[in-house]
Amino acid sequence: MDYFKKILRFAKPYGKYGYLNIFFNVLYSIFNVLSIIIFIPTLGILFGTQEKVTVAPIYDGLGNLKEYAEGSLNYFLTEQMANDGPLAALAFICIASIVIFFFKNLFRYAAMYVLAYLRTGMVKDIQDQLYLKTIELPLAYFTEQKKGDLLARMTSDVKEVEGSIINSLEALAREPITILIVLISMLAISAKLTLFVFIFLPIAGFLISVVGRKLKAQSLEAQKETGIFLSFLEETLSGLKIIKGFNAEPKLSEKFTQSTSKFKRIMVAVLQRKGLASPFSEFLGVAVVITVLWYGGNLVLGNESPLTPQEFMGYIGLFYTIINPIKSITTVNYNIKKGNASAERIFEILETQNTIIEKADAIAKTTFEKEIRLEQISFKYKDDLVLKKFDLNVPKGHSVALVGQSGSGKSTIANLVTRFYDVNSGAIKIDGIDIKDISKKSLRGLIGLVTQDSILFNDSVKSNILLGKSDATDDEVIEAAKIANAHEFITELPEGYHSNIGDGGNKLSGGQKQRLSIARAVLKNPPIMILDEATSALDTESERLVQDALEKMMRNRTSIVIAHRLSTIQTANTIVVLQKGEIVEQGSHEELLAKNGTYKKLVAMQSLS
């Protein structure tokens, strides 16, 4: 129930709708009871057993409210039958019944109407919180999680919470009120019979609760398997070319069917246990009704019983009315247990601590004046150190290139300077200020990023460029595109800057996507630029256009360039050669060639290739 209580926190902003729902449910419950009680005098009229009251009763406080209401109705019906006959009294009862049923259903609809605001509002807020938390969490979190499982938590788990827990709120608001009002009415008709009834109801409730003990555990297992299923599906769609190229369809199909078969076994158990709730509770309810019929029949047939036959039939109607709310509450128990499993998975994300902690008094730095310094930094993703007591100085206006074999720590430096990860020891400083003392927003506002994989969104060309500066003018967007050598191909698109580029920019070539990424960085116009192997995946023609765009963008700008193709960084002020997280050489292109060391070997290897 802990997670159910946590989900209820999302209901607080919509409290007024909750109170309105309770108010309308109270009115619904009152008219629901009246819709049954109104038939008691009908039966009396039809069978000629209606009590005749010739003197109008006198109201004598709440203590005799039942007697007063009953007496007033009987007095009115006696007058009607005396003046106009029994058919007139029956017509009045029928008209009153129609009015009562109208208001009963009106208030039922009103309760559902206002609840819709609470329900949809809660779902929206849960999804918003999940999304905001997802984009807030550090990159390290996502390297340990499956994308499909995260998608499952944001879709099927939220849907399960909506269907199981939020829907249960209506039952929790309505059914206890209905039970209370019906119970008061039953006590008013016959306290003795009502006490007898409630000897059996707790026993029935206990037996029903026994059925659902394992439901939460099975539901949690089912949701986890859904995450595995979606993750596997996402990987399949992303790697379809490789799957086909290696004829791996049978192998992956077998793996997929194993996952769906396991999900099927779990869901069979969940649905069978859930399906048992309604018939089992109905059987127990009918058993209690028959027992009540036997005991109540004895009371009615007894000579000294104050219970009339029509009151007993009305009582049975009320009792049958109370069974459905009790069944609903037992179903709520099942649903909450099932939804609790999904809520637990949702709160695993919402309650995950962000390891990249921002200080309360973090500085909002908006300018870059002197240099970037990496002082004795060490870092490891898991067990082995990727960087070991690493030192580097990048003066303002200089271009520093990082080269080396894969795994030497080049991209790690880019991740640390942008504070996607935090160093294990040492410090990274901008203008002498540790980046941990700078707010993440202002730090990243100083930095432009162009990566090897062009991350673009399924939107227009213009919207993708504007990601770097949302309030830029059309002229600024066009100027940025020209600097990135992208304006020419953009104008040739069907709708120019308003053309949609598809999912991940799949309507563009690799070089076009990369130039669009550069245009985005140019528009942002940051003082520091980080280029992470920005040309390594391009053909020669595209590389020339992109490299020209990069050179124009890097003029008079501080740059950290991570390069795979050494031909692209020969003009850098300083080239740093990395090996296993340590600097083995540094200097200009000519100086490093003259040393006849590691850098020259790398150049020679690329020249041969």
C-alpha positions in Angstrom: 0.0 0.0 0.0 3.0 2.3 0.3 3.1 2.9 -3.4 -0.6 3.4 -3.5 -0.2 6.2 -1.0 2.6 7.7 -3.0 0.4 7.7 -6.2 -2.3 9.5 -4.1 0.1 12.5 -3.8 -0.6 13.2 -7.4 -4.3 13.7 -6.6 -3.6 16.7 -4.3 -3.8 19.4 -7.0 -7.2 18.0 -8.1 -8.6 17.8 -4.6 -11.7 19.9 -5.4 -12.7 17.4 -8.0 -12.3 14.6 -5.5 -14.6 16.4 -3.0 -17.2 17.1 -5.7 -17.1 13.4 -6.6 -17.7 12.4 -3.0 -20.6 14.9 -2.8 -22.3 13.6 -5.9 -21.7 10.0 -4.8 -23.4 10.8 -1.5 -26.5 12.1 -3.4 -26.3 9.1 -5.8 -26.2 6.7 -2.8 -29.2 8.4 -1.2 -31.3 8.2 -4.4 -30.0 4.6 -4.9 -31.5 3.6 -1.6 -34.7 5.6 -2.2 -35.1 3.8 -5.6 -35.5 0.5 -3.6 -37.4 1.8 -0.6 -40.0 3.4 -2.9 -41.1 -0.1 -4.0 -42.1 -1.1 -0.4 -45.4 0.8 -0.4 -45.9 -0.4 -4.0 -45.9 -4.0 -2.9 -48.3 -3.1 0.0 -50.7 -1.5 -2.5 -50.5 -4.4 -4.9 -51.0 -7.1 -2.3 -53.5 -5.1 -0.1 -51.2 -5.1 2.9 -50.4 -1.4 2.9 -50.8 0.1 6.4 -53.6 2.7 6.5 -52.8 5.9 8.4 -55.7 8.3 8.8 -53.9 10.9 11.1 -51.0 12.9 9.8 -47.8 12.1 11.9 -46.0 14.8 13.9 -42.3 15.3 13.6 -40.6 14.8 16.9 -36.8 15.1 16.1 -34.3 12.8 14.5 -35.0 10.0 16.9 -38.3 9.2 15.1 -37.3 10.3 11.6 -37.9 6.9 10.1 -41.4 6.6 11.7 -42.3 10.2 10.6 -41.1 9.6 7.0 -42.9 6.3 6.8 -46.0 7.6 8.5 -46.2 10.6 6.2 -45.9 8.5 3.1 -48.5 6.0 4.3 -50.9 8.9 5.3 -50.5 10.4 1.8 -51.2 7.1 0.1 -54.2 6.4 2.4 -55.6 9.7 1.4 -55.0 9.0 -2.3 -56.6 5.6 -2.1 -59.6 6.9 -0.2 -60.2 9.8 -2.6 -59.1 8.4 -6.0 -58.6 4.7 -5.5 -55.5 2.5 -5.4 -54.6 3.1 -9.0 -54.0 6.8 -8.2 -51.7 5.9 -5.4 -49.8 3.4 -7.6 -49.5 6.1 -10.3 -48.0 8.5 -7.8 -45.5 5.8 -6.7 -44.5 5.2 -10.4 -44.0 8.9 -11.1 -42.0 9.3 -7.9 -39.9 6.2 -8.9 -39.1 7.8 -12.3 -38.0 11.0 -10.6 -35.8 9.2 -8.1 -34.2 7.1 -10.8 -33.5 10.2 -12.9 -31.7 11.9 -10.1 -29.9 8.8 -9.1 -28.4 8.5 -12.6 -27.9 12.2 -12.9 -25.7 12.3 -9.8 -23.9 9.1 -10.8 -23.0 10.8 -14.1 -22.0 14.0 -12.3 -19.7 12.0 -10.0 -18.0 10.4 -13.1 -17.9 13.7 -14.9 -15.8 15.5 -12.2 -13.7 12.4 -11.6 -12.5 12.6 -15.2 -10.5 15.8 -14.4 -8.8 14.1 -11.4 -8.1 10.9 -13.3 -6.6 12.5 -16.5 -4.8 15.1 -14.4 -3.1 12.5 -12.3 -2.0 10.5 -15.4 -0.6 13.6 -17.1 1.3 14.6 -14.0 2.8 11.1 -13.5 3.9 11.1 -17.2 5.3 14.6 -16.9 7.2 13.7 -13.7 8.6 10.6 -15.4 9.7 12.5 -18.5 11.3 15.4 -16.5 13.1 12.8 -14.2 14.3 10.9 -17.3 15.9 14.0 -18.9 17.3 15.1 -15.5 19.1 11.8 -14.7 22.8 11.5 -15.7 24.0 9.5 -18.7 25.5 6.9 -16.4 22.0 5.8 -15.4 21.0 5.0 -19.0 24.1 2.9 -19.6 22.8 0.5 -17.0 19.2 0.4 -18.1 17.4 -1.1 -21.1 15.6 1.5 -23.3 12.6 -0.9 -23.7 12.2 -1.3 -19.9 12.2 2.5 -19.5 9.6 2.8 -22.3 7.5 0.1 -20.6 7.5 2.0 -17.3 6.4 5.3 -19.1 3.7 3.6 -21.1 2.3 0.2 -19.9 3.1 0.8 -16.3 1.5 4.2 -16.3 -1.5 2.7 -18.1 -1.7 -0.1 -15.5 -1.6 2.5 -12.7 -4.4 4.4 -14.5 -6.5 1.2 -15.0 -5.9 -0.3 -11.6 -5.2 2.4 -9.0 -6.8 5.6 -10.3 -10.0 3.7 -11.4 -10.1 2.3 -7.9 -10.3 5.8 -6.4 -13.9 6.1 -7.8 -14.9 2.8 -6.1 -13.2 3.9 -2.9 -15.1 7.2 -3.0 -18.5 5.8 -3.9 -18.8 2.3 -2.5 -18.1 3.0 1.2 -20.7 5.8 1.1 -23.3 3.5 -0.6 -22.6 0.7 2.0 -23.0 3.2 4.9 -26.3 4.6 3.6 -27.7 1.2 2.7 -26.6 -0.2 6.1 -28.4 2.7 7.9 -31.5 1.9 5.9 -31.3 -1.8 6.6 -30.8 -1.1 10.4 -33.9 1.2 10.2 -36.0 -1.6 8.7 -34.7 -4.5 11.0 -31.7 -4.2 13.3 -32.0 -7.8 14.3 -31.8 -9.1 10.7 -28.9 -6.7 9.9 -26.8 -7.9 12.8 -27.4 -11.5 11.7 -26.3 -10.6 8.1 -23.0 -9.0 9.3 -22.0 -12.2 11.1 -21.4 -13.7 7.7 -20.0 -10.8 5.6 -16.6 -10.6 7.4 -16.2 -14.3 6.9 -16.9 -13.9 3.1 -14.5 -10.9 3.0 -11.7 -12.9 4.5 -12.2 -15.8 2.1 -12.1 -13.4 -0.9 -8.9 -11.7 0.3 -7.1 -15.1 0.5 -7.5 -15.5 -3.3 -5.4 -12.4 -4.1 -2.3 -12.8 -1.9 0.1 -13.6 -4.8 -1.3 -11.2 -7.3 1.1 -8.3 -6.7 4.2 -10.5 -7.1 2.9 -12.0 -10.3 2.0 -8.5 -11.7 5.4 -7.1 -10.9 7.0 -10.1 -12.7 4.7 -9.5 -15.7 5.6 -5.8 -15.9 9.3 -6.6 -15.8 8.8 -9.1 -18.6 7.0 -6.4 -20.6 10.1 -4.2 -20.2 12.3 -7.0 -21.5 9.9 -7.6 -24.4 9.9 -3.9 -25.4 13.6 -3.6 -25.1 14.2 -6.6 -27.3 11.7 -5.1 -29.9 13.5 -1.7 -29.8 16.9 -3.4 -30.4 15.4 -5.5 -33.2 14.1 -2.4 -35.0 17.4 -0.5 -34.6 19.5 -3.4 -35.8 17.3 -4.8 -38.5 19.9 -4.3 -41.2 22.5 -6.4 -39.2 19.9 -9.1 -38.4 19.1 -9.6 -42.0 22.7 -9.3 -43.1 23.8 -12.1 -40.8 20.7 -14.2 -41.4 20.0 -14.0 -37.7 16.2 -13.9 -38.0 15.7 -17.5 -36.6 17.9 -16.9 -33.6 16.3 -13.6 -32.6 12.8 -15.0 -33.4 13.5 -17.9 -31.0 14.7 -15.4 -28.3 11.6 -13.2 -28.8 9.1 -16.1 -28.6 10.8 -17.3 -25.4 10.1 -13.9 -23.9 6.5 -13.8 -25.1 6.0 -17.4 -23.8 7.2 -16.5 -20.4 5.0 -13.4 -20.4 2.1 -15.6 -21.4 2.6 -18.0 -18.5 2.8 -15.2 -16.0 -0.3 -13.5 -17.4 -2.3 -16.7 -17.4 -1.7 -17.0 -13.7 -2.5 -13.3 -13.1 -5.7 -13.3 -15.2 -6.9 -16.6 -13.7 -6.4 -15.4 -10.2 -8.0 -12.0 -11.0 -10.9 -13.8 -12.8 -11.6 -15.9 -9.7 -12.5 -12.7 -7.7 -15.9 -11.9 -9.3 -17.4 -15.4 -9.4 -16.1 -16.4 -6.0 -17.4 -13.3 -4.4 -20.7 -13.6 -6.2 -21.1 -17.2 -5.0 -20.4 -16.1 -1.4 -22.8 -13.2 -1.8 -25.6 -15.5 -3.0 -24.9 -17.9 -0.2 -25.4 -15.0 2.3 -28.6 -13.8 0.5 -30.1 -17.3 0.8 -29.2 -17.5 4.4 -30.8 -14.1 5.0 -33.9 -15.2 3.1 -34.2 -18.2 5.4 -33.7 -16.3 8.6 -35.8 -13.2 7.5 -38.6 -15.5 6.3 -38.7 -17.0 9.8 -39.0 -13.5 11.3 -41.8 -12.5 8.9 -43.7 -15.7 9.5 -43.4 -15.3 13.3 -46.5 -14.0 15.0 -44.7 -11.3 17.0 -42.4 -10.0 14.3 -42.8 -6.2 13.5 -41.3 -6.9 10.0 -44.0 -6.9 7.3 -43.7 -8.9 4.1 -43.2 -5.8 1.9 -40.6 -4.4 4.3 -38.8 -7.8 4.1 -38.8 -7.7 0.3 -37.5 -4.2 0.4 -34.8 -5.3 2.8 -33.8 -8.1 0.5 -33.5 -5.4 -2.3 -31.3 -3.3 -0.1 -29.2 -6.2 0.9 -28.7 -7.1 -2.8 -27.7 -3.5 -3.4 -25.0 -3.7 -0.8 -23.5 -6.8 -2.3 -22.2 -5.1 -5.5 -20.4 -2.3 -3.5 -18.8 -5.0 -1.3 -17.8 -6.9 -4.4 -16.3 -3.7 -5.9 -14.3 -3.1 -2.8 -12.8 -6.6 -3.0 -12.0 -6.0 -6.7 -10.4 -2.7 -5.6 -8.1 -4.8 -3.4 -7.1 -6.9 -6.4 -6.6 -3.9 -8.6 -4.5 -2.0 -6.1 -2.3 -5.0 -5.6 -1.9 -5.3 -9.4 -1.4 -1.6 -9.9 1.0 -1.4 -6.9 3.5 -3.5 -8.8 3.5 -0.9 -11.7 3.6 2.0 -9.2 6.7 0.4 -7.7 8.4 0.4 -11.0 7.4 4.0 -11.7 8.8 5.2 -8.4 12.0 3.3 -9.0 12.7 6.0 -11.6 11.1 8.9 -9.8 13.1 8.2 -6.6 16.4 7.5 -8.3 19.0 9.9 -6.9 20.9 12.1 -9.5 24.6 11.4 -9.0 25.5 14.7 -10.7 24.5 16.9 -7.8 24.3 20.7 -8.3 25.2 22.9 -5.3 22.6 25.1 -3.8 24.9 28.2 -4.2 26.1 27.2 -7.7 27.4 30.1 -9.8 25.6 31.1 -13.0 28.6 31.7 -15.2 27.8 33.4 -18.5 31.3 34.3 -19.9 34.5 32.5 -20.7 37.7 34.6 -20.1 40.9 32.6 -19.8 41.2 28.9 -19.9 39.9 25.4 -19.2 42.2 23.3 -16.9 42.0 19.6 -16.2 44.0 19.1 -13.0 45.1 15.6 -12.0 41.7 14.1 -12.9 41.1 10.4 -12.6 37.9 8.6 -13.8 36.4 5.2 -14.2 33.1 4.0 -15.5 33.1 0.8 -13.5 36.2 -0.9 -12.2 39.2 0.2 -14.4 40.5 3.7 -14.6 39.9 5.3 -18.0 41.9 8.5 -17.1 44.8 8.5 -14.6 45.9 11.8 -12.9 45.3 13.5 -16.2 46.4 17.2 -16.8 45.5 19.4 -19.7 45.3 23.2 -20.3 43.2 24.7 -23.0 43.8 28.5 -23.3 41.0 30.7 -24.6 41.0 30.9 -28.4 43.1 27.8 -28.8 42.2 24.5 -30.5 43.3 21.4 -28.7 42.9 18.0 -30.5 42.8 14.7 -28.7 44.0 11.7 -30.7 44.7 8.0 -29.8 43.4 4.5 -30.2 39.8 3.5 -29.2 39.5 3.3 -25.4 42.3 5.8 -24.7 39.9 8.2 -23.0 39.3 10.9 -25.7 35.4 10.9 -25.5 35.6 10.6 -21.7 37.2 14.0 -21.5 34.4 15.5 -23.6 31.8 13.8 -21.2 33.7 15.2 -18.1 34.1 18.8 -19.4 30.3 19.0 -20.1 29.7 17.3 -16.8 27.7 14.4 -18.1 29.8 12.5 -15.6 31.8 13.7 -12.5 35.5 13.0 -12.0 36.5 10.5 -9.3 39.4 12.7 -8.3 41.0 15.9 -9.4 39.2 19.0 -10.7 38.1 20.5 -14.0 38.2 24.3 -13.9 36.9 27.1 -16.2 38.6 30.4 -15.5 39.8 29.0 -12.2 36.3 27.9 -11.0 35.6 24.2 -10.4 32.8 23.2 -12.8 31.1 21.6 -9.7 30.6 25.1 -8.4 29.0 26.2 -11.7 25.3 25.5 -12.4 24.9 22.8 -15.0 22.6 25.0 -17.1 25.1 27.9 -17.3 28.1 25.4 -17.8 26.4 23.8 -20.8 25.3 27.2 -22.0 29.1 28.0 -22.5 29.6 24.8 -24.6 28.6 23.7 -28.1 28.6 20.0 -28.9 28.9 18.2 -32.2 29.1 14.4 -31.9 29.9 11.6 -34.3 26.3 10.5 -34.3 24.1 13.4 -35.5 21.3 13.5 -33.0 18.3 15.0 -34.8 14.6 15.0 -34.1 11.6 14.1 -36.2 10.7 17.7 -36.9 11.4 20.4 -39.4 14.9 21.6 -40.4 14.3 24.9 -38.8 13.1 23.4 -35.5 16.3 21.2 -35.3 18.6 24.2 -35.8 16.6 26.3 -33.3 17.3 23.8 -30.6 20.5 25.7 -29.9 18.7 29.1 -29.6 14.9 29.0 -29.6 14.4 32.8 -30.0 16.6 33.2 -33.1 15.3 35.0 -36.1 15.0 33.5 -39.6 18.0 35.5 -40.8 20.1 34.1 -37.9 19.0 30.5 -38.8 19.9 31.0 -42.4 23.3 32.6 -41.5 24.1 29.6 -39.2 23.1 27.2 -42.0 25.4 29.0 -44.5 28.4 28.8 -42.1 27.7 25.1 -41.8 27.5 24.6 -45.6 23.9 23.5 -45.1 21.9 26.3 -46.7 22.3 25.0 -50.3 20.9 21.5 -49.7 18.2 22.9 -47.3 16.8 25.2 -50.0 16.6 22.2 -52.4 14.3 20.3 -50.0 10.6 20.2 -50.9 9.6 22.7 -48.2 13.0 24.3 -47.5 13.6 25.1 -43.9 10.1 23.8 -43.0 10.8 20.3 -44.5 10.4 17.4 -42.0 13.6 15.4 -41.8 12.1 12.1 -40.5 12.9 10.0 -37.5 16.5 10.7 -36.5 16.9 12.7 -39.7 16.6 9.6 -41.9 15.5 11.6 -44.9 19.0 13.2 -45.1 22.4 11.8 -45.9 25.1 11.4 -43.3 26.9 14.6 -44.4 23.7 16.6 -44.5 22.8 15.5 -41.0 26.2 16.4 -39.7 26.1 19.9 -41.3 22.6 20.4 -39.7 24.2 19.5 -36.3 26.9 22.0 -36.9 24.4 24.7 -37.9 22.7 24.1 -34.6 25.9 24.6 -32.7 26.8 27.7 -34.8 23.4 29.3 -34.0 24.0 28.7 -30.3 27.3 30.6 -30.7 29.0 29.3 -27.5 32.6 30.4 -26.6 33.7 26.7 -26.1 33.2 24.0 -28.8 33.6 20.3 -28.3 33.8 18.2 -31.5 33.6 14.4 -30.8 34.8 12.6 -34.0 32.5 14.8 -36.0 33.7 13.6 -39.4 34.7 10.0 -38.8 31.5 8.5 -40.3 31.5 10.5 -43.5 32.6 9.9 -47.1 35.4 12.1 -48.6 33.1 14.6 -50.3 30.9 15.1 -47.2 34.0 15.2 -45.0 35.4 18.1 -47.1 32.1 20.1 -46.7 31.8 19.3 -43.0 35.5 20.0 -42.3 35.2 23.4 -44.0 32.1 24.1 -41.9 33.9 23.1 -38.8 36.9 25.4 -39.5 34.6 28.3 -40.1 32.8 27.6 -36.9 36.0 27.2 -34.8 37.5 30.6 -35.8 38.2 32.7 -32.8 36.7 30.0 -30.6 38.1 27.7 -27.9 37.8 24.1 -29.2 38.4 20.6 -27.9 38.5 18.3 -30.9 38.4 14.5 -30.6 39.6 13.1 -33.9 39.8 9.8 -35.5 40.9 11.1 -38.9 44.2 12.9 -38.2 44.0 14.8 -41.5 41.2 16.9 -39.9 43.2 18.3 -37.0 46.6 19.3 -38.5 45.8 23.0 -38.0 45.1 22.6 -34.2 47.3 24.7 -31.9 48.0 21.6 -29.8 47.6 17.9 -30.5 47.5 15.7 -27.4 48.2 12.0 -28.0 46.5 9.7 -25.5 47.3 6.1 -24.6 45.4 4.2 -21.9 44.2 7.4 -20.2 47.6 9.1 -20.1 49.3 11.7 -22.3 52.3 10.2 -24.2 52.9 13.2 -26.5 51.7 16.7 -27.1 52.6 19.6 -29.5 51.8 20.9 -32.9 51.5 18.7 -36.0 55.0 19.5 -37.2 56.5 19.1 -33.7 55.0 15.7 -33.2 56.1 14.5 -36.6 59.6 15.6 -35.7 59.6 13.6 -32.5 59.1 10.4 -34.6 57.0 8.8 -31.9 53.5 7.6 -31.4 51.8 10.3 -33.4 53.9 9.8 -36.4 53.1 6.0 -36.3 49.4 6.8 -36.2 49.7 9.2 -39.2 51.7 6.5 -41.1 49.1 3.9 -40.3 46.3 6.1 -41.6 48.3 7.0 -44.7 48.8 3.4 -45.5 45.1 2.6 -45.0 
